Amino acid sequence: MRLQQLTTLDVSNNTALTWLWCYKNELKTLDISTNIALTELNCSFNELATLDVSTNTALTELYCHFNELTTLDVSHNAALTRLECYKNELKTLDVSNNAALQVLYCSNNYMVSPDDVIGWQEIGLVLNNTFFFYPQRDRPILYGDIDGDGEMTAADATLILRYIEKLEEFDDYQIEAANVFGVDNFTEEDITTAHATRILKYIVGFVDKLGP
Protein backbone atom coordinates (compact mmCIF):
# COMPACT_ATOMS: atom_id res chain seq x y z
CA MET A 1 0.00 0.00 0.00
CA ARG A 2 1.36 3.41 -0.92
CA LEU A 3 -1.16 6.24 -0.67
CA GLN A 4 0.43 9.66 -0.35
CA GLN A 5 -0.81 12.11 2.29
CA LEU A 6 -2.23 9.48 4.65
CA THR A 7 -2.29 10.78 8.22
CA THR A 8 -3.80 7.63 9.75
CA LEU A 9 -3.77 3.96 8.81
CA ASP A 10 -5.66 1.17 10.58
CA VAL A 11 -4.56 -2.36 9.66
CA SER A 12 -5.60 -3.97 12.92
CA ASN A 13 -8.14 -6.26 11.21
CA ASN A 14 -5.74 -7.33 8.44
CA THR A 15 -4.17 -10.12 10.44
CA ALA A 16 -3.14 -12.13 7.35
CA LEU A 17 -1.14 -9.23 5.94
CA THR A 18 2.36 -10.32 4.91
CA TRP A 19 3.78 -7.06 3.56
CA LEU A 20 2.91 -3.41 4.04
CA TRP A 21 4.28 -0.45 2.11
CA CYS A 22 3.02 2.85 3.46
CA TYR A 23 6.00 5.05 2.77
CA LYS A 24 5.91 8.75 1.81
CA ASN A 25 2.90 9.71 3.85
CA GLU A 26 2.31 11.81 6.95
CA LEU A 27 1.81 9.05 9.50
CA LYS A 28 2.67 9.95 13.08
CA THR A 29 1.70 6.55 14.50
CA LEU A 30 1.50 3.03 13.10
CA ASP A 31 0.08 0.08 15.02
CA ILE A 32 1.07 -3.29 13.54
CA SER A 33 0.77 -5.30 16.73
CA THR A 34 -1.92 -7.60 15.30
CA ASN A 35 -0.12 -8.18 12.00
CA ILE A 36 2.01 -11.08 13.18
CA ALA A 37 2.32 -12.58 9.67
CA LEU A 38 4.07 -9.47 8.39
CA THR A 39 7.38 -10.24 6.64
CA GLU A 40 8.11 -6.88 5.00
CA LEU A 41 7.37 -3.38 6.23
CA ASN A 42 8.25 -0.13 4.49
CA CYS A 43 7.08 2.83 6.53
CA SER A 44 9.88 5.19 5.51
CA PHE A 45 9.40 8.90 4.83
CA ASN A 46 6.75 9.47 7.47
CA GLU A 47 6.69 11.28 10.81
CA LEU A 48 6.88 8.31 13.15
CA ALA A 49 8.37 8.98 16.59
CA THR A 50 7.90 5.38 17.75
CA LEU A 51 7.63 2.00 16.05
CA ASP A 52 6.83 -1.20 17.92
CA VAL A 53 7.73 -4.37 15.99
CA SER A 54 7.96 -6.67 19.00
CA THR A 55 5.05 -8.88 17.87
CA ASN A 56 6.22 -9.05 14.26
CA THR A 57 8.61 -11.95 14.70
CA ALA A 58 8.26 -13.07 11.05
CA LEU A 59 9.63 -9.76 9.80
CA THR A 60 12.56 -10.19 7.38
CA GLU A 61 12.82 -6.68 5.90
CA LEU A 62 12.22 -3.41 7.73
CA TYR A 63 12.53 -0.01 6.05
CA CYS A 64 11.85 2.81 8.50
CA HIS A 65 14.29 5.46 7.32
CA PHE A 66 13.46 9.17 7.21
CA ASN A 67 11.30 9.23 10.32
CA GLU A 68 11.70 10.69 13.81
CA LEU A 69 12.48 7.51 15.74
CA THR A 70 14.46 7.97 18.95
CA THR A 71 14.54 4.26 19.80
CA LEU A 72 14.14 1.04 17.81
CA ASP A 73 13.91 -2.37 19.46
CA VAL A 74 14.51 -5.26 17.04
CA SER A 75 15.46 -7.81 19.70
CA HIS A 76 12.34 -9.90 18.93
CA ASN A 77 12.98 -9.92 15.17
CA ALA A 78 15.45 -12.78 14.79
CA ALA A 79 14.37 -13.42 11.17
CA LEU A 80 15.37 -9.91 10.08
CA THR A 81 17.76 -9.93 7.10
CA ARG A 82 17.62 -6.27 6.07
CA LEU A 83 17.21 -3.17 8.23
CA GLU A 84 17.27 0.39 6.92
CA CYS A 85 16.78 2.88 9.73
CA TYR A 86 18.96 5.78 8.60
CA LYS A 87 17.88 9.41 8.92
CA ASN A 88 16.22 9.07 12.32
CA GLU A 89 17.17 10.25 15.82
CA LEU A 90 18.62 7.02 17.18
CA LYS A 91 21.40 7.29 19.75
CA THR A 92 22.02 3.55 19.90
CA LEU A 93 20.91 0.36 18.16
CA ASP A 94 21.20 -3.22 19.42
CA VAL A 95 21.35 -5.95 16.74
CA SER A 96 22.93 -8.63 18.90
CA ASN A 97 19.82 -10.84 18.56
CA ASN A 98 19.67 -10.44 14.76
CA ALA A 99 22.08 -13.14 13.60
CA ALA A 100 20.29 -13.43 10.23
CA LEU A 101 20.91 -9.76 9.42
CA GLN A 102 22.64 -9.27 6.07
CA VAL A 103 22.34 -5.54 5.41
CA LEU A 104 22.12 -2.72 7.94
CA TYR A 105 21.89 0.97 7.04
CA CYS A 106 21.82 3.20 10.10
CA SER A 107 23.70 6.34 9.07
CA ASN A 108 22.56 9.90 9.78
CA ASN A 109 21.26 9.28 13.26
CA TYR A 110 22.54 10.64 16.58
CA MET A 111 25.05 7.81 16.94
CA VAL A 112 28.62 9.06 16.98
CA SER A 113 30.60 5.85 16.42
CA PRO A 114 30.11 2.22 15.33
CA ASP A 115 30.30 1.31 19.03
CA ASP A 116 26.79 2.73 19.36
CA VAL A 117 25.61 -0.17 17.18
CA ILE A 118 25.69 -3.08 19.60
CA GLY A 119 26.45 -6.58 18.35
CA TRP A 120 27.27 -5.93 14.68
CA GLN A 121 30.66 -7.63 14.84
CA GLU A 122 29.35 -10.59 16.81
CA ILE A 123 26.76 -11.42 14.14
CA GLY A 124 29.36 -11.33 11.35
CA LEU A 125 28.85 -7.93 9.74
CA VAL A 126 31.62 -5.64 8.56
CA LEU A 127 31.62 -1.85 8.39
CA ASN A 128 31.56 -0.56 4.81
CA ASN A 129 31.46 3.16 5.54
CA THR A 130 29.77 5.33 8.13
CA PHE A 131 27.19 3.05 9.71
CA PHE A 132 26.57 0.96 6.60
CA PHE A 133 27.13 -2.71 7.39
CA TYR A 134 27.36 -5.72 5.08
CA PRO A 135 28.14 -9.44 5.41
CA GLN A 136 31.68 -10.74 5.64
CA ARG A 137 33.24 -11.09 2.15
CA ASP A 138 34.53 -14.63 2.52
CA ARG A 139 32.97 -16.21 -0.55
CA PRO A 140 33.48 -15.98 -4.35
CA ILE A 141 32.17 -12.94 -6.21
CA LEU A 142 28.52 -13.23 -7.19
CA TYR A 143 28.14 -10.73 -10.01
CA GLY A 144 25.18 -8.41 -9.53
CA ASP A 145 24.92 -9.19 -5.82
CA ILE A 146 25.98 -5.76 -4.61
CA ASP A 147 24.55 -6.02 -1.10
CA GLY A 148 26.01 -9.47 -0.54
CA ASP A 149 22.78 -11.22 0.44
CA GLY A 150 23.31 -14.07 -2.03
CA GLU A 151 20.76 -13.07 -4.67
CA MET A 152 20.10 -10.42 -7.27
CA THR A 153 17.21 -8.07 -6.50
CA ALA A 154 16.14 -4.53 -7.28
CA ALA A 155 17.97 -3.51 -4.12
CA ASP A 156 21.28 -4.28 -5.85
CA ALA A 157 20.39 -2.02 -8.78
CA THR A 158 19.37 0.69 -6.32
CA LEU A 159 22.75 0.48 -4.59
CA ILE A 160 24.51 1.10 -7.91
CA LEU A 161 22.37 4.16 -8.56
CA ARG A 162 23.09 5.43 -5.06
CA TYR A 163 26.81 4.88 -5.65
CA ILE A 164 26.68 6.89 -8.87
CA GLU A 165 24.99 9.73 -6.96
CA LYS A 166 27.75 9.49 -4.33
CA LEU A 167 25.30 8.36 -1.66
CA GLU A 168 27.20 5.08 -1.21
CA GLU A 169 30.79 3.96 -1.00
CA PHE A 170 31.68 0.52 -2.38
CA ASP A 171 34.34 -1.81 -1.06
CA ASP A 172 36.44 -4.00 -3.37
CA TYR A 173 33.87 -6.81 -3.31
CA GLN A 174 31.05 -4.51 -4.40
CA ILE A 175 33.08 -2.93 -7.18
CA GLU A 176 33.88 -6.35 -8.60
CA ALA A 177 30.28 -7.52 -8.14
CA ALA A 178 29.14 -4.50 -10.17
CA ASN A 179 31.08 -5.77 -13.20
CA VAL A 180 27.93 -7.34 -14.61
CA PHE A 181 29.17 -7.02 -18.21
CA GLY A 182 32.34 -8.93 -17.38
CA VAL A 183 34.80 -6.47 -18.88
CA ASP A 184 38.56 -6.65 -18.25
CA ASN A 185 40.31 -4.20 -15.93
CA PHE A 186 37.03 -3.03 -14.42
CA THR A 187 37.26 -0.18 -11.88
CA GLU A 188 34.85 1.93 -9.86
CA GLU A 189 35.01 4.60 -12.54
CA ASP A 190 33.38 2.20 -15.00
CA ILE A 191 30.16 1.86 -12.98
CA THR A 192 27.19 3.47 -14.75
CA THR A 193 23.40 3.30 -14.79
CA ALA A 194 23.74 0.63 -17.47
CA HIS A 195 25.01 -1.76 -14.80
CA ALA A 196 21.90 -1.20 -12.70
CA THR A 197 19.72 -1.70 -15.76
CA ARG A 198 21.45 -4.97 -16.60
CA ILE A 199 20.75 -6.34 -13.14
CA LEU A 200 17.07 -5.49 -13.53
CA LYS A 201 17.02 -7.17 -16.94
CA TYR A 202 18.57 -10.27 -15.40
CA ILE A 203 15.92 -10.34 -12.67
CA VAL A 204 13.06 -10.34 -15.20
CA GLY A 205 14.79 -12.83 -17.51
CA PHE A 206 15.89 -10.57 -20.36
CA VAL A 207 19.55 -11.37 -19.64
CA ASP A 208 20.80 -14.91 -19.05
CA LYS A 209 24.06 -14.16 -17.28
CA LEU A 210 25.87 -11.50 -15.27
CA GLY A 211 29.63 -11.10 -15.19
CA PRO A 212 32.33 -12.70 -17.36
C-alpha positions as CSV (number, residue, x, y, z in Angstrom):
1,M,0.0,0.0,0.0
2,R,1.4,3.4,-0.9
3,L,-1.2,6.2,-0.7
4,Q,0.4,9.7,-0.3
5,Q,-0.8,12.1,2.3
6,L,-2.2,9.5,4.7
7,T,-2.3,10.8,8.2
8,T,-3.8,7.6,9.8
9,L,-3.8,4.0,8.8
10,D,-5.7,1.2,10.6
11,V,-4.6,-2.4,9.7
12,S,-5.6,-4.0,12.9
13,N,-8.1,-6.3,11.2
14,N,-5.7,-7.3,8.4
15,T,-4.2,-10.1,10.4
16,A,-3.1,-12.1,7.4
17,L,-1.1,-9.2,5.9
18,T,2.4,-10.3,4.9
19,W,3.8,-7.1,3.6
20,L,2.9,-3.4,4.0
21,W,4.3,-0.5,2.1
22,C,3.0,2.8,3.5
23,Y,6.0,5.1,2.8
24,K,5.9,8.7,1.8
25,N,2.9,9.7,3.9
26,E,2.3,11.8,7.0
27,L,1.8,9.1,9.5
28,K,2.7,9.9,13.1
29,T,1.7,6.6,14.5
30,L,1.5,3.0,13.1
31,D,0.1,0.1,15.0
32,I,1.1,-3.3,13.5
33,S,0.8,-5.3,16.7
34,T,-1.9,-7.6,15.3
35,N,-0.1,-8.2,12.0
36,I,2.0,-11.1,13.2
37,A,2.3,-12.6,9.7
38,L,4.1,-9.5,8.4
39,T,7.4,-10.2,6.6
40,E,8.1,-6.9,5.0
41,L,7.4,-3.4,6.2
42,N,8.3,-0.1,4.5
43,C,7.1,2.8,6.5
44,S,9.9,5.2,5.5
45,F,9.4,8.9,4.8
46,N,6.8,9.5,7.5
47,E,6.7,11.3,10.8
48,L,6.9,8.3,13.2
49,A,8.4,9.0,16.6
50,T,7.9,5.4,17.8
51,L,7.6,2.0,16.1
52,D,6.8,-1.2,17.9
53,V,7.7,-4.4,16.0
54,S,8.0,-6.7,19.0
55,T,5.0,-8.9,17.9
56,N,6.2,-9.0,14.3
57,T,8.6,-11.9,14.7
58,A,8.3,-13.1,11.0
59,L,9.6,-9.8,9.8
60,T,12.6,-10.2,7.4
61,E,12.8,-6.7,5.9
62,L,12.2,-3.4,7.7
63,Y,12.5,0.0,6.1
64,C,11.9,2.8,8.5
65,H,14.3,5.5,7.3
66,F,13.5,9.2,7.2
67,N,11.3,9.2,10.3
68,E,11.7,10.7,13.8
69,L,12.5,7.5,15.7
70,T,14.5,8.0,18.9
71,T,14.5,4.3,19.8
72,L,14.1,1.0,17.8
73,D,13.9,-2.4,19.5
74,V,14.5,-5.3,17.0
75,S,15.5,-7.8,19.7
76,H,12.3,-9.9,18.9
77,N,13.0,-9.9,15.2
78,A,15.5,-12.8,14.8
79,A,14.4,-13.4,11.2
80,L,15.4,-9.9,10.1
81,T,17.8,-9.9,7.1
82,R,17.6,-6.3,6.1
83,L,17.2,-3.2,8.2
84,E,17.3,0.4,6.9
85,C,16.8,2.9,9.7
86,Y,19.0,5.8,8.6
87,K,17.9,9.4,8.9
88,N,16.2,9.1,12.3
89,E,17.2,10.3,15.8
90,L,18.6,7.0,17.2
91,K,21.4,7.3,19.7
92,T,22.0,3.5,19.9
93,L,20.9,0.4,18.2
94,D,21.2,-3.2,19.4
95,V,21.4,-5.9,16.7
96,S,22.9,-8.6,18.9
97,N,19.8,-10.8,18.6
98,N,19.7,-10.4,14.8
99,A,22.1,-13.1,13.6
100,A,20.3,-13.4,10.2
101,L,20.9,-9.8,9.4
102,Q,22.6,-9.3,6.1
103,V,22.3,-5.5,5.4
104,L,22.1,-2.7,7.9
105,Y,21.9,1.0,7.0
106,C,21.8,3.2,10.1
107,S,23.7,6.3,9.1
108,N,22.6,9.9,9.8
109,N,21.3,9.3,13.3
110,Y,22.5,10.6,16.6
111,M,25.0,7.8,16.9
112,V,28.6,9.1,17.0
113,S,30.6,5.8,16.4
114,P,30.1,2.2,15.3
115,D,30.3,1.3,19.0
116,D,26.8,2.7,19.4
117,V,25.6,-0.2,17.2
118,I,25.7,-3.1,19.6
119,G,26.4,-6.6,18.3
120,W,27.3,-5.9,14.7
121,Q,30.7,-7.6,14.8
122,E,29.4,-10.6,16.8
123,I,26.8,-11.4,14.1
124,G,29.4,-11.3,11.4
125,L,28.8,-7.9,9.7
126,V,31.6,-5.6,8.6
127,L,31.6,-1.9,8.4
128,N,31.6,-0.6,4.8
129,N,31.5,3.2,5.5
130,T,29.8,5.3,8.1
131,F,27.2,3.0,9.7
132,F,26.6,1.0,6.6
133,F,27.1,-2.7,7.4
134,Y,27.4,-5.7,5.1
135,P,28.1,-9.4,5.4
136,Q,31.7,-10.7,5.6
137,R,33.2,-11.1,2.1
138,D,34.5,-14.6,2.5
139,R,33.0,-16.2,-0.6
140,P,33.5,-16.0,-4.4
141,I,32.2,-12.9,-6.2
142,L,28.5,-13.2,-7.2
143,Y,28.1,-10.7,-10.0
144,G,25.2,-8.4,-9.5
145,D,24.9,-9.2,-5.8
146,I,26.0,-5.8,-4.6
147,D,24.6,-6.0,-1.1
148,G,26.0,-9.5,-0.5
149,D,22.8,-11.2,0.4
150,G,23.3,-14.1,-2.0
151,E,20.8,-13.1,-4.7
152,M,20.1,-10.4,-7.3
153,T,17.2,-8.1,-6.5
154,A,16.1,-4.5,-7.3
155,A,18.0,-3.5,-4.1
156,D,21.3,-4.3,-5.9
157,A,20.4,-2.0,-8.8
158,T,19.4,0.7,-6.3
159,L,22.7,0.5,-4.6
160,I,24.5,1.1,-7.9
161,L,22.4,4.2,-8.6
162,R,23.1,5.4,-5.1
163,Y,26.8,4.9,-5.7
164,I,26.7,6.9,-8.9
165,E,25.0,9.7,-7.0
166,K,27.8,9.5,-4.3
167,L,25.3,8.4,-1.7
168,E,27.2,5.1,-1.2
169,E,30.8,4.0,-1.0
170,F,31.7,0.5,-2.4
171,D,34.3,-1.8,-1.1
172,D,36.4,-4.0,-3.4
173,Y,33.9,-6.8,-3.3
174,Q,31.0,-4.5,-4.4
175,I,33.1,-2.9,-7.2
176,E,33.9,-6.4,-8.6
177,A,30.3,-7.5,-8.1
178,A,29.1,-4.5,-10.2
179,N,31.1,-5.8,-13.2
180,V,27.9,-7.3,-14.6
181,F,29.2,-7.0,-18.2
182,G,32.3,-8.9,-17.4
183,V,34.8,-6.5,-18.9
184,D,38.6,-6.7,-18.2
185,N,40.3,-4.2,-15.9
186,F,37.0,-3.0,-14.4
187,T,37.3,-0.2,-11.9
188,E,34.8,1.9,-9.9
189,E,35.0,4.6,-12.5
190,D,33.4,2.2,-15.0
191,I,30.2,1.9,-13.0
192,T,27.2,3.5,-14.8
193,T,23.4,3.3,-14.8
194,A,23.7,0.6,-17.5
195,H,25.0,-1.8,-14.8
196,A,21.9,-1.2,-12.7
197,T,19.7,-1.7,-15.8
198,R,21.5,-5.0,-16.6
199,I,20.8,-6.3,-13.1
200,L,17.1,-5.5,-13.5
201,K,17.0,-7.2,-16.9
202,Y,18.6,-10.3,-15.4
203,I,15.9,-10.3,-12.7
204,V,13.1,-10.3,-15.2
205,G,14.8,-12.8,-17.5
206,F,15.9,-10.6,-20.4
207,V,19.5,-11.4,-19.6
208,D,20.8,-14.9,-19.0
209,K,24.1,-14.2,-17.3
210,L,25.9,-11.5,-15.3
211,G,29.6,-11.1,-15.2
212,P,32.3,-12.7,-17.4
